[in-house]
């Protein structure tokens, strides 16, 4: 215990080590928060779900915090629901008809135009559909007719994609024309701030008919990390990518390091043909191209994260680390206490596990810590190449989606920067701690 206490005191003298510990602790806390706040099934449902889950999110929106750095404030998404009780209320008319009048009003204070406008309608009827006309009221008093239709049980009216409306608005996109003055062109249009209103006027032909409407004016910014081409909140992938990356790196590092150390110890202790076979397998394995083998596994067999993890551990067992451990264990084997244990009749594997392996654990710890980010980067690299797990959201998968959809060419830098920064922080945190541990436990570096 005193040796560990002294080692920790020496470790704490390195500011870089403390910074690395803070980064690692933050990643661990973020992982725990993610698993609790967004359980696995919910996270997978959100990430794998279609646009029906994210339909109220803007497409390819920047993070909301970019507004702090811009002079002109980009719009956030505005959602306006049918007022309470308005779905069934209607003015009675002769012949059993009822007139319906629903107003969806909102204030628009932003300096840029919305990216899209959708109207979601839900009607309740038995045989005769409600018939509704739509009008847009602008802050300057204009009334713009959007058209009329009989409403099905559930439908979406994409105002932004209405070509007939765009033609009537002077061949201008509806999201621009409805939020600017009547004489504005595409080049000089300025958002018209103030209170906008969508008015629905129509008729119910049945007594129990009702109509619900939801207006979604999509913004250009959303959340802490923005959205992707499928309207998904990228923050879900960034959050869930943290425990996945740490678990993958830790398991790969543990599996490869412990098995490599055990095989090296067995070869040193038994020597002769056992050691010779281990060394020849290590030399053959050293020339095998790991990345192309993993690519072949991903293409021809499976892209599952756990299959890749198993393949990486198998390919890393007989790594060149065996030769490093062998050189240290050869010195340990000749130690007096090993000779004494053999004299007292201690079994072979007891000597290996009880006396030999614990002796080189201090050398093993720094290498183990620095191995974790290398496996994290390997998993991210496979995902960037399109060989990531199709189910799990990971940092590499986010980068791959961004590349596949031309994020950098379209100016969606946030899509690439967020996962890249997390990858760099992970690598920096473990590297800082690993280098400090190496100085603490490595006798050669400690004397410098």
WOKA-V361318 format. One line per field, one symbol per residue. ss: DSSP state (H for helix, E for strand, L for the rest). burial: + if it has 16 or more other C-alpha atoms within 10 Angstrom, else -. A space follows every 50 residues. Layout:
ss=???
burial=???
This chain:
ss=LHHHHHHHHHHLLLHHHHHHHHHHHHHHHHHHHHHHHLLHHHHHHHHHLL HHHHLLLLLLLELHHHHHHLLLLLLELEEEELLLLLLLLLEEEHHHEEEE EEEEEEEELLLLLLLEEEEEEEEELLLLLLEEEEEEELLLLLEEEEEEEE LLLEEEEEHHHLHHHHHHLLLLLHHHHLLLLLLLLLLLLLLLLEEEEEEE EEEELLLLLEEEEEEEEELLELLLLLELLLLLEHHHHHHHHHHHHHHHHH HHHHHHHHHHHHHHHHHHHHLHHHHHHHHHHHHHHHLLLHHHHHHHHHHH LLLLHHHHHHHHHHHHHLLLHHHHHHHHHHHHHLLHHHHHHHHLLLLHHH HHHHHHHHHHHHHHHHHHHHHHHHHHHHHHHHHHHHHLLLLLLLHHHHHH HHHHLLHHHHLLHHHHHHHHHHHHHHHHHHHHHHHHHHHHHLHHHHLL
burial=---------++--+-++++++-++--+--++--++--+----++-++--- ---+-+++++++++--------++++++-+-+---+++++-------+++ ++++++-+-+-++++++++-+++++---+++++++++++----+-+---- ++------++----++--+--++++++++++--+----+++++--+++++ -+++++--+++++++++++++++-++++-+++++++++++++++++-+++ +++++++-+++++++++++-----+--++--+--+--------++-++-- -++++--++-+++-+++++-+++-++-+++-++----+------------ ++--+++--+--++++++++++++++++++++++-++++--+++++++++ +++---+----+-+++-+++-++-+++++++++++++++++-------
